[in-house]
Amino acid sequence: SHTTLVERRNTDKLGLNPKELAYIPTAVVATFPSVTFSGRRYDTQASMMENAQSLRYRVSLGLGRQFDTRRQTLFAGYSIGVSLFSPVMNLYQIRMMNSGLEVLIPETLLVHPPTSDRVNLSTPVKDHMNPWLAFAALGVLQGAVYGHANISFARKLGVGEVVTMSGIFRGSIFACLRDIISQGGPFMLSHRFSENVLDPVLPSADPSTQTFKHWSSVTGISIVATYISHGFHVCQTAMQTDQSLSYIGSIKQCYRRHGIIFLWKGAEARVGLLLITNIFNEIFLKPAWENR
C-alpha cells in the first residue's frame, strides 16, 4: 500500500521527512496525491514540486559560482588597469595645487595596491538598489584609495597640516558626488546619447559605425563629466592633504588660493584617468554588472 511505501521511506522518527517524499515514483504520486501517516496528512505532489524547486535553486547556485569566477576576473582586470594610472594622476593634481614640488614618479606605483575589493563592496549596492548609488559607494571607497596616495605624497612633499592615514576617508561626500558624475554619467548615459544624438546624425548600422558611435559616446561624456565633477575632487584632495580643513573650509581655501579656476585646475590629469577608467568600465565592469 502507499502507507507501507511511505513508512519504508521514512527516516525521521519524529515524522515524515518531506524530502523523502520526492523519491516516491511519479505513478504512485499520480495515484495517491496525498498520504496519511501517524495521523498526519502529506501532499506528495507539493513535496515533489518543492524538491524540484530546491534542485533548481542548487543548480542556480552552482551557475552563480561559475559566474562569480568570471565576474572576479573582470573586476581584477578593471582594478589592475585603474591602479596603474591613478597614482600618477594623483601626484599631478597635488603638484598643480602646490607649485614648485619635486616629482616623485618612481614612487607612485607603491601607493595604489591593485585590488578589486572596492568594486566587490559596491556591487551589492548596484544589485539591490541602483547603479547611481553603486558609483556613490565606489566613490567613497575610491576616495579612500586616493586618500592613501594623497597622504603619502603630502607627507613626502611637506604639504598640508595634520596629515595622518586616519584621514583617508575625509571628504567622502565630495567623493560620492564626484564619482556619481564622472563614472556614473558615462556608464548610464552613453547608450542613450548614442541612440538619441548620434544615431540621427550617423544612422548607418554598419558594425564599424556602431563601434565608433559607442566609444565616441563613452569618451565624450567622460570628458564632460570629468570637468563638471573636478571641483569635488579638488576639494577632497585639499581635505586629505590638509586635515585641519572642513568641507566648507576646503572650498574656501581652494577659492582663496586659485580663484574660480580651482573648479577645473589640473582637470586634464583626471580627463586622462577617467577616459581610461570609463573605458575599463565598459570593457570589464559593465559586463560583470550586467551578467554579459
For each residue, the residues with C-beta under 8 A, 3 or more apart:
1: 4 5
2: 5 6 28 31 32 35
3: 6 7 35 36 37
4: 1 7 8
5: 1 2 8 9 24 28
6: 2 3 9 10 16 21 24 35 37 42
7: 3 4 10 37
8: 4 5
9: 5 6 20 21 23 24
10: 6 7 16 17 20 37
11: 17 20
12: 15 16 17 20
13:
14:
15: 12 38 40
16: 6 10 12 20 21 37 40 42
17: 10 11 12 20 21
18: 21 22 42 47 50 51
19: 22 47 51
20: 9 10 11 12 16 17 23
21: 6 9 16 17 18 24 42 44 47 48 51
22: 18 19 47 48 50 51 52
23: 9 20
24: 5 6 9 21 28 29 44 48
25: 28 29
26: 29 30 48
27: 30 31
28: 2 5 24 25 31 32 44
29: 24 25 26 32 33 44 45 48
30: 26 27 33
31: 2 27 28
32: 2 28 29 35 44
33: 29 30 43 44 45
34: 41 42 43 44 45
35: 2 3 6 32 41 42 44
36: 3 39 40 41 42
37: 3 6 7 10 16 40 42
38: 15
39: 36
40: 15 16 36 37
41: 34 35 36
42: 6 16 18 21 34 35 36 37 47
43: 33 34 46 47
44: 21 24 28 29 32 33 34 35 47 48
45: 29 33 34 48 49
46: 43 49 50
47: 18 19 21 22 42 43 44 50 51
48: 21 22 24 26 29 44 45 51 52
49: 45 46 52 53
50: 18 22 46 47 53 54
51: 18 19 21 22 47 48 54 55
52: 22 48 49 55 56
53: 49 50 56 57
54: 50 51 57 58
55: 51 52 58 59
56: 52 53 59 60
57: 53 54 60 61
58: 54 55 61 62
59: 55 56 62 63
60: 56 57 63 64
61: 57 58 64 65
62: 58 59 65 66
63: 59 60 66 67
64: 60 61 67 68
65: 61 62 68 69
66: 62 63 69 70
67: 63 64 70 71 291
68: 64 65 71 72
69: 65 66 72 73
70: 66 67 73 74 288
71: 67 68 74 75 288
72: 68 69 75 76 116 120
73: 69 70 76 77
74: 70 71 77 78 284 285 287 288
75: 71 72 78 79 116 119 120 284 285 288
76: 72 73 79 80 114 116
77: 73 74 80 81 280 283 284
78: 74 75 81 82 116 119 280 281 283 284 285 288
79: 75 76 82 83 114 115 116 118 119
80: 76 77 83 84 114
81: 77 78 84 85 276 280 284
82: 78 79 85 86 273 276 277 280
83: 79 80 86 87 112 113 114 115
84: 80 81 109 112 114
85: 81 82 88 89 272 273 276 277
86: 82 83 89 90 112 145 146 149 273
87: 83 90 91 108 109 110 111 112 149
88: 85 91 92 105 108 269
89: 85 86 92 93 269 270 272 273
90: 86 87 93 94 108 111 146 149 150 153 237
91: 87 88 94 95 103 104 105 108 149 153
92: 88 89 95 96 266 269
93: 89 90 96 97 233 234 237 266 269 270
94: 90 91 97 98 101 150 153 154 157 159 237 241
95: 91 92 98 99 101 103
96: 92 93 99 265 266 269
97: 93 94 234 237 238 254 257 258 262 265 266
98: 94 95 101 157 159
99: 95 96
100:
101: 94 95 98 157 159
102: 157
103: 91 95
104: 91 107 108 153 156 157
105: 88 91 108
106: 109
107: 104 110 111 152 156
108: 87 88 90 91 104 105 111 112 149
109: 84 87 106 112
110: 87 107 152
111: 87 90 107 108 148 149 152 153
112: 83 84 86 87 108 109 145 148 149
113: 83
114: 76 79 80 83 84
115: 79 83 118
116: 72 75 76 78 79 119 120
117: 120 121 141
118: 79 115 121 122 138 141 142 144 145
119: 75 78 79 116 122 123 138 285
120: 72 75 116 117 123
121: 117 118 124 137 141
122: 118 119 125 126 134 135 137 138 141
123: 119 120 126 127 134 288 289
124: 121 127 128
125: 122 128 129 133 134 136 137
126: 122 123 129 130 131 133 134 289
127: 123 124
128: 124 125
129: 125 126 133 134
130: 126 133 134
131: 126 134 135 184 187 188 289
132: 135 136 180 184 188
133: 125 126 129 130 136 137
134: 122 123 125 126 129 130 131 137 138 289
135: 122 131 132 138 139 179 180 183 184 187
136: 125 132 133 139 140 176 179 180 184
137: 121 122 125 133 134 140 141
138: 118 119 122 134 135 141 142 179 183
139: 135 136 142 143 172 175 176 177 178 179 180 183
140: 136 137 143 144 169 172 175 176
141: 117 118 121 122 137 138 144 145
142: 118 138 139 145 146 175 179
143: 139 140 146 147 168 169 171 172 174 175 178 179 236
144: 118 140 141 147 148 168 169
145: 86 112 118 141 142 148 149
146: 86 90 142 143 149 150 175 236 237 240
147: 143 144 150 151 167 168 169 170 171 236 240
148: 111 112 144 145 151 152 165 168
149: 86 87 90 91 108 111 112 145 146 152 153
150: 90 94 146 147 153 154 237 240 241
151: 147 148 154 155 163 164 165 167 168 240 241
152: 107 110 111 148 149 155 156
153: 90 91 94 104 111 149 150 156 157 159 241
154: 94 150 151 157 158 159 160 163 240 241 242
155: 151 152 158 163
156: 104 107 152 153
157: 94 98 101 102 104 153 154
158: 154 155
159: 94 98 101 153 154 163 241 242
160: 154 163 241 242 243
161: 242 243 244
162: 167 242 243 244
163: 151 154 155 159 160 167 241 242 243
164: 151 167 243
165: 148 151 168
166:
167: 147 151 162 163 164 170 239 240 243
168: 143 144 147 148 151 165 240
169: 140 143 144 147 172
170: 147 167 236 239 240 243
171: 143 147 174 175 235 236 237 238 239 240 247 250
172: 139 140 143 169 175 176 236
173: 176 177 247
174: 143 171 177 178 232 233 235 236 239 247 250
175: 139 140 142 143 146 171 172 178 179 232 236
176: 136 139 140 172 173 179 180
177: 139 173 174 180 181 229 232
178: 139 143 174 175 181 182 229 230 232 233 236
179: 135 136 138 139 142 143 175 176 182 183 184 229
180: 132 135 136 139 176 177 183 184 185
181: 177 178 184 185 225 228 229 232
182: 178 179 185 186 222 225 226 228 229 233 270 274
183: 135 138 139 179 180 186 187 225 274 277 278 281
184: 131 132 135 136 179 180 181 187 188
185: 180 181 182 188 189 221 222 224 225
186: 182 183 189 190 217 218 221 222 225 278 281
187: 131 135 183 184 190 278 281 282 285 286
188: 131 132 184 185 192
189: 185 186 192 193 221
190: 186 187 193 194 214 217 218 221 282
191: 194 195 214 217
192: 188 189 195 196
193: 189 190 196 197 198 217 220 221
194: 190 191 197 198 199 213 214 216 217
195: 191 192 198 199
196: 192 193 199 200
197: 193 194 200 201 217
198: 193 194 195 201 202 213 216 217
199: 194 195 196 202 203 213
200: 196 197 203
201: 197 198
202: 198 199 209 212 213
203: 199 200
204: 209 210
205: 209 210
206: 209 210
207: 210 211
208: 211 212
209: 202 204 205 206 212 213
210: 204 205 206 207 213 214
211: 207 208 214 215
212: 202 208 209 215 216
213: 194 198 199 202 209 210 216 217
214: 190 191 194 210 211 217 218
215: 211 212 218 219 279
216: 194 198 212 213 219 220
217: 186 190 191 193 194 197 198 213 214 220 221
218: 186 190 214 215 221 222 278 279 282
219: 215 216 222 223 275 278 279
220: 193 216 217 223 224
221: 185 186 189 190 193 217 218 224 225
222: 182 185 186 218 219 225 226 271 274 275 278
223: 219 220 226 227 271 274 275
224: 185 220 221 227 228
225: 181 182 183 185 186 221 222 228 229 274
226: 182 222 223 229 230 267 270 271 274
227: 223 224 230 264 267 271
228: 181 182 224 225
229: 177 178 179 181 182 225 226 232 233
230: 178 226 227 233 234 263 264 266 267 270
231: 234 235 254 262 263 264
232: 174 175 177 178 181 229 235 236
233: 93 174 178 182 229 230 236 237 270
234: 93 97 230 231 237 238 254 262 263 265 266
235: 171 174 231 232 238 239 247 250 251 254
236: 143 146 147 170 171 172 174 175 178 232 233 239 240 250
237: 90 93 94 97 146 150 171 233 234 240 241
238: 97 171 234 235 241 242 245 250 253 254
239: 167 170 171 174 235 236 242 243 245 246 247 250
240: 146 147 150 151 154 167 168 170 171 236 237 243
241: 94 150 151 153 154 159 160 163 237 238
242: 154 159 160 161 162 163 238 239 245 250 253
243: 160 161 162 163 164 167 170 239 240
244: 161 162 249
245: 238 239 242 249 250 253
246: 239 249 250
247: 171 173 174 235 239 250 251
248: 251 252
249: 244 245 246 252 253
250: 171 174 235 236 238 239 242 245 246 247 253 254
251: 235 247 248 254 255
252: 248 249 255 256
253: 238 242 245 249 250 256 257
254: 97 231 234 235 238 250 251 257 258 262
255: 251 252 258 259 260 262
256: 252 253
257: 97 253 254 262
258: 97 254 255 261 262 265
259: 255 262
260: 255 263
261: 258 264 265
262: 97 231 234 254 255 257 258 259 265
263: 230 231 234 260
264: 227 230 231 261 267
265: 96 97 234 258 261 262
266: 92 93 96 97 230 234 269 270
267: 226 227 230 264 270 271
268: 271 272
269: 88 89 92 93 96 266 272 273
270: 89 93 182 226 230 233 266 267 273 274
271: 222 223 226 227 267 268 274 275
272: 85 89 268 269 275 276
273: 82 85 86 89 269 270 276 277
274: 182 183 222 223 225 226 270 271 277 278
275: 219 222 223 271 272 278 279
276: 81 82 85 272 273 279 280
277: 82 85 183 273 274 280 281
278: 183 186 187 218 219 222 274 275 281 282
279: 215 218 219 275 276 282 283
280: 77 78 81 82 276 277 283 284 285
281: 78 183 186 187 277 278 284 285 286
282: 187 190 218 278 279 285 286
283: 77 78 279 280 286 287
284: 74 75 77 78 81 280 281 287 288
285: 74 75 78 119 187 280 281 282 288 289
286: 187 281 282 283 289 290 292
287: 74 283 284 290 291 292
288: 70 71 74 75 78 123 284 285 291
289: 123 126 131 134 285 286
290: 286 287
291: 67 287 288
292: 286 287
